[in-house]
Amino acid sequence: MSDYLKGKRVVDPVLTSIARGYKNAAFIGERIFPVVLTDKEGVRVPTFGKTAFVEYDTERAVGADSNVLVREKTGTLDLVAG
């Protein structure tokens, strides 16, 4: 790092101590991906391609042709515990 940038750096001791002492309170994996209980040993999970998550511009003028969205087919993924 250049001497110029070192001279411009500001160290805030309060924020530094907060950042150093931060610890995640709990794992968040189960909040993001909740556990799903099932009576069977296998499940079929739907799969989506990238186009399923695209936000399309669907605005149109009054009297104009309606927008047609062509999406790719979704599939399923068979998962078996074991």
N, C-alpha and C positions, 0 to 999 in steps of 0.2 A: 504494500500500500504506500502511496506517495506521502511525503511529509505534508503536502498541502491538505490531503484528505484527512490525515491524522489530526491536523490542527482544527478541522471543521467538525470532527466527531464530538458529539455530546453524549455523555454517559449519565443517565438518570439512575441514581442508586436505588430509589424506591421501585421503579419498574424492573430493574435488573434483579432485585431480590424476589420480586413476585414471579418473574419468569423462571428463575432458578428453582424456586420452591414449588412450582406447579406440578401437580400429579393428577392424573385422570382419576376421578372418583370411582369409576367402575368401568368394566368392559361394556361396550355399547353394541356388540355384535348381535345380541339377541333382540335389541330394539330395531336394528336395521333389517335383520333377517330373522323374524320370529320363528320359534320352534313350533312345528305343526305336528301334532300327534295323530297317528292313523292306526287303524286296526290291522291293516294289511302290511305285507313286507315290501310292497312295491307301489310306486305312484307314477302317474304320467304328468309331467311338468310341461306346460306350454312354452314354446320357444318363439322368439320374435327376432326379426332382422333389424338392421339399423334404421331402415325406412319407417318402422313402426313408431319411432321416437322423433321423427322429423316434424317440425312445426311448419305447416304449409300456409301460404298467403291465400286465403279464400275470399277476400273481398272482391266484389264485382260491382259494376255500375248498374243502375236501375235499367231493367229491360235487357241486360246482356245475358249471354248464355251462362248457364250455371257451370261451376267448376266441377270437374270430374277427377276424383282422386283414385289412382290405381295403386293398390298396395300389394306387396308380395304376400304369398301365402304363409300362414303360420304353421308350425309343426308341433310335435310333442317329443319329449325326451323321456324314455322309460328308465326309471331308477329302481333298482332292487337292492334292499338292504341285505347284507350278508357277509 
